[in-house]
């Protein structure tokens, strides 16, 4: 190992290390790949299911079991109802606040 490789981390290129030590460009590269995969998902899902039927079956079973556990348990079902109702209350409160501020003339309507 020479002095240049001893001074820097050999697993990441020098441009990938932020000043605080985090791998910034590696995360961005991962995010770009994830976005490209997710954007292609609706168009190639049938192909993926046909190529990997057991994996697709396993994913479907996992989703089904998760939904069954969530909806089958009274405690989890009540937690879900509480979370959804809280979300609706907050969204409604935000909407009403926006409408009343616009009606009072405190804020202009957003440009569409």
C-alpha positions as CSV (number, residue, x, y, z in Angstrom):
1,X,0.0,0.0,0.0
2,X,1.5,3.3,-1.0
3,X,1.0,6.7,0.7
4,X,-1.8,7.8,-1.7
5,X,-4.0,4.9,-0.9
6,X,-3.2,5.0,2.8
7,X,-4.4,8.7,2.9
8,X,-7.8,8.0,1.5
9,X,-10.5,5.4,1.7
10,X,-9.9,2.9,-1.0
11,X,-13.5,1.7,-1.2
12,X,-14.9,5.1,-2.4
13,X,-13.5,7.4,-5.0
14,X,-12.3,10.8,-3.6
15,X,-15.3,12.6,-5.1
16,X,-17.7,10.4,-3.2
17,X,-16.6,11.5,0.2
18,X,-18.3,14.6,1.7
19,X,-16.3,16.7,4.2
20,X,-18.1,15.1,7.1
21,X,-17.3,11.6,5.8
22,X,-20.6,10.7,4.2
23,X,-20.7,9.3,0.7
24,X,-22.7,11.9,-1.1
25,X,-22.3,10.9,-4.7
26,X,-22.8,7.2,-4.0
27,X,-26.2,8.1,-2.4
28,X,-27.1,10.2,-5.4
29,X,-26.1,7.4,-7.8
30,X,-28.3,5.0,-5.8
31,X,-31.2,7.4,-5.9
32,X,-30.9,7.8,-9.7
33,X,-30.9,4.0,-10.1
34,X,-33.9,3.6,-7.8
35,X,-35.8,6.3,-9.7
36,X,-35.1,4.7,-13.0
37,X,-36.1,1.3,-11.8
38,X,-39.3,2.6,-10.2
39,X,-40.2,4.6,-13.3
40,X,-39.9,1.4,-15.4
41,X,-41.9,-0.6,-13.0
42,X,-45.4,-0.2,-14.4
43,X,-44.1,-1.0,-17.9
44,X,-42.1,-4.1,-17.1
45,X,-44.0,-5.6,-14.2
46,X,-45.6,-8.3,-16.4
47,X,-42.2,-9.3,-17.8
48,X,-40.7,-9.5,-14.2
49,X,-43.6,-11.7,-13.0
50,X,-43.2,-14.0,-15.9
51,X,-39.4,-14.2,-15.5
52,X,-39.5,-14.7,-11.7
53,X,-42.8,-16.3,-10.8
54,X,-41.7,-17.6,-7.4
55,X,-40.4,-14.3,-6.3
56,X,-43.7,-12.6,-7.4
57,X,-45.6,-15.2,-5.5
58,X,-43.5,-14.6,-2.4
59,X,-44.0,-10.9,-2.6
60,X,-47.8,-11.3,-3.1
61,X,-47.9,-13.7,-0.1
62,X,-46.0,-11.2,2.0
63,X,-48.3,-8.4,1.1
64,X,-51.3,-10.6,1.8
65,X,-50.0,-11.7,5.1
66,X,-49.2,-8.1,6.1
67,X,-52.6,-6.9,5.2
68,X,-54.2,-9.9,7.0
69,X,-52.2,-9.3,10.1
70,X,-53.0,-5.6,10.0
71,X,-56.7,-6.1,9.4
72,X,-57.1,-9.2,11.5
73,X,-55.8,-7.8,14.8
74,X,-58.0,-5.5,16.7
75,X,-55.1,-3.5,18.1
76,X,-53.4,-3.0,14.8
77,X,-56.8,-2.2,13.1
78,X,-57.5,0.4,15.7
79,X,-54.0,1.9,15.3
80,X,-54.6,2.1,11.5
81,X,-58.0,3.7,12.0
82,X,-56.5,6.2,14.4
83,X,-53.7,7.1,12.0
84,X,-56.0,7.5,9.1
85,X,-58.5,9.6,11.0
86,X,-55.6,11.8,12.3
87,X,-54.4,12.3,8.7
88,X,-57.9,13.3,7.6
89,X,-58.3,15.8,10.4
90,X,-54.9,17.3,9.7
91,X,-55.6,17.5,5.9
92,X,-59.0,19.0,6.6
93,X,-57.6,21.5,9.1
94,X,-54.9,22.6,6.6
95,X,-57.5,22.9,3.8
96,X,-59.9,25.0,5.9
97,X,-57.0,27.2,7.1
98,X,-56.0,27.8,3.5
99,X,-59.6,28.6,2.4
100,X,-60.2,31.0,5.3
101,X,-56.9,32.8,4.8
102,X,-57.8,33.3,1.1
103,X,-61.3,34.5,2.0
104,X,-59.9,37.0,4.4
105,X,-57.5,38.3,1.8
106,X,-54.4,37.4,3.7
107,X,-53.0,35.3,1.0
108,X,-53.6,35.1,-2.8
109,X,-54.7,32.0,-4.6
110,X,-51.9,29.9,-6.0
111,X,-51.2,30.4,-9.7
112,X,-52.2,27.3,-11.7
